[in-house]
Amino acid sequence: MARILGLDLGPNSIGWALVDESEASSVATGVRVFPEGLENFDTRKEKSLNEQRRVARGMRRQIRRRARRRLLLRQGLVEAGLLPADPTEQAELMVALTPRVMELMGRLFDAQGRDFPLGPAPGQTPGVPFKSIPPAPAASGLRGAFT
């Protein structure tokens, strides 16, 4: 008594049948239907159910890479003797240097005849490099804010 298992593999289902070859009849049949892997199927808002997880995973990776780059930069500066090895001393140094750095940046922008961008220009995306920020109008009052 030979039995044959027949499978029908589809994108959202698997059908099966167990056939008894000697009696030429089916012993059992069935189908297993899987839920769709999409949300809002056949609409403009259609998206993968895994998309949210994939985006979050990408963000975690980006944050981890950025932290690693900062760590490697700090280690390199410590090895070169440009930064103290103690994390507490590093934090104190950063707090002490921040006002001076802002002052120097203000002077640099004044020397170039440009306004110091205190934040994104109206309609400008945050995080865009300074070069692409258009100069503020002269009436804005930002010119020379740090000198």
N, C-alpha and C positions, 0 to 999 in steps of 0.2 A: 504494500500500500504506500505509494509515493504521494507526497503532498508538495505542492508548489505554493510559495508565497509570492504574490504579485504586488508591486508597489507602484503608485502613481504619485510622483513628487511634483508638487506645484509650488508657486511662490508663497502662497498663504495656507497651504494645506498638504496633507499626506493622506492618500487613499490606499487601502490595502485589502487584499482578498486572499484567503487561504483556500486552495482548490485541491480536492482529492482526485488525483489523476485516474485511478482505477474505476471509480464510480462516475467520473465526469460531472461532479457536482461541487458546488462551493460549500465549504465547511463553515466559514465565518467571513464576514466583511466588515469594514469600518472606515471611518474617515476622522482625521484629526485636523481641526481648523485652528490656525494661529491668529491672534489679534493683529490688526494692522500695525505696522511700525510707524505710522504717520498720525499726526493730530490734524483735524480739520481736512480730511481726505477730499481731494478734488475741489478745493477752494483756493482763493488767493492766499489765505493764511496757513496753507499747508506747510508743516515743518516736521522734522524727525523728532520722535519722542526722546531721542538721545542727545538732541542739540543742546539743551540746557546743561546737561552734564559735561558735554564736550567743551562748551564755552567756559564753564567754571574750571575745568581741568587746565585749559590753556591759560587762564588767568593765574591759577596757582603756579604753573610752571614759569610764567613771566615774572611773578613776584619772587620766586625762588632764585631765578637766574640773576635778577637785579640785585638781590641781597648778596649773592655769591660774588658778583662783580665788585660790590662795595667792600666786601670782606677782603678780596684779593688786592684791591687798591690800598686799603689800610695796611695790610700786611706788607705790601711793597714799600709803602711810605715809612713804615717802622723799620724795615730792613735797611732802607737808604738813610735812616737817621733823620728824616724830615718830620716825623711824628713820634710823640712819646709812646712807649710800649704799654703803659698803664691805661686801661679804658676810661678810668675816672679823669685822669689828666687830659686824655683826648677830648672828652666831653667839655671840660673846663676851657680848653683851648678853642674849641669850636664856638662856644658861647662868647668868649672874649674877642674872637676874630670877626664875628658876623657884622657888627656895626662898621668896622673898618672896611670890610669887603664891600658893603653897600655904599659907603662913602666913595671908595675908589671907582666903583661901577658908575656912580653918578657923575664923577669927574670925567671919566672916559666918555660917557655919552655927551656931556657938555662940550668936551674938546672936539667931538665929531659933529657938533651942531645938531644933535638929535635929542629928542625927549627921552627921559628915563621911563621905560614902561613899568608902571607899578602893578600891572595886571594885564589881562588880555584887552585889546582894543574893542570897542563896541562891535559886535558881530564877529569877533575873532575867536577861534577855538583855543581854549587854554592848552598850554604845552607846546605851542608852535614856536620855533626858534625866533630869537629877537630879530634876525635879519628880515624876516617876512612880515613883521608887524609894521604897518604903515605909520609914518610919523603923526603924532597927535597935532591937532590944530593949535596955533599959537595962543588962542584964547583959553586953552584948557588949564593953564596955570601950573602944569607939571614941570616945565623947564626950570632946571636949576634947583630942584626940590631937595637935593642932597649936598649942596655945597655951601 
